[in-house]
Amino acid sequence: MLISPNIAVDWSQKVESTSRLLDALGLWSHHLNIQEQFTIGITSVTYRARYYTLWAYYYQYLREKEVVDANDFEKVFVLSSLAHHDGQGASPSLAHMFDNHKFINDWDQRDSFTLDFKIGGFGRVYYNRQMEVFRCVWTDASGEERRSKINKQLADTLSFLNPENFTLRSLSKDQLKEFFKGFCICCISKNPKEIDILSQLMFGFFSETDGTADIDNPEFSEFMDGNIDLEFADISPHKTGERPTLKEQNSRRRNTLFLFLKDGNANLNRISRSTD
Ligand SMILES: [Zn+2]
């Protein structure tokens, strides 16, 4: 990178980590507080965005029936993903997925799977709280579970699934491939609507009027037209301990994540146009 004719900078050499250090950037650490202050709702403990969609679907279509246990639901997800890659848990497509090494020794010998194996259940542990922050699913003051329009929109990006199939207790490899086609963690890349909604959530384009959370399409259109408010709200920790308003949170998400956009030049052009 050339800053001036006399100064050139470059990236330092990448060092591969040999540890299982979680949250290597320290976004989650309390002493830095970056996640809580700027990118709330985005977990840096795990890498995979499809888990948000997964739980939106579960809470929208399977939770109420109470016939599908959350752990069993995640087991079907693990099996479907493994089936998509013929049991190759070490496949790059399954990297950083929870329980991706299940059946690594006996996948080829098995024809079917019952849901009596154990998993860590981390898919739910790490994402439940984020679903609440993104106003998808939460428990209200009276203990009742609430779901928003956002949750339904996100869940419906998996509308190719049949909820009834999650009640099966035993699944053959063929059933996994046929009934849960498109469910694998890697398939998010072929589901543009899912990417759209997750992007709008993570970049802070949702609002809450009359107690109903929804994607904020007008605000998103404004942003895409180049109207960007780069002003950060008060960045000091809130003295009273209460969380910033939703509007403030969204502004912080947008402006923080904006720094990480790959297509920086195009967006910088946009800013300069909008501030001309
Ligand atoms: Zn896959």
Boltz pocket constraint, residues with backbone or C-beta under 6 A from the ligand:
constraints:
  - pocket:
      binder: B
      contacts: [[A, 81], [A, 84], [A, 85], [A, 93], [A, 184], [A, 185], [A, 186], [A, 187]]
      max_distance: 6.0
